[in-house]
């Protein structure tokens, strides 16, 4: 891949236990788990899926993919 075709779109995977199942509100923010930062959605999805499957026995545990590149892009629309 060249620098022109190698687009890095930062994605973060985080998760934790929710207060209840009808809203994404964490029970304890000090226990949020940072799974990792990934340069593509595809890589983030692999990490999300692995971590979500590892915690399948806890119905309140949820993991999310955050599109960090949308929050930090200084151009605003990219």
C-alpha positions, 0 to 999 in steps of 0.5 A: 500500500502507498501513502495515498491509498493507505487511509487511516480511519481511527476507531476505538473499541471500548466497553463495560457493564451497562446499568440496564439494557435499554440505554448505553449508560455504563454502570461504573465509568471507572471500570470502562474497558479500553480494548484498543485503537484500530486503523480501520473499521474492519480491524476494530470489528474483529476486536469488538466481536472477539471481546463481545463473544468473550463476555457473552455470559454477562447480559449487561456487558456491551462493547462499542466501536467509536469512530474517533476519526470523525471526532478529531478530523480538523476539516470537519466533514471527512 
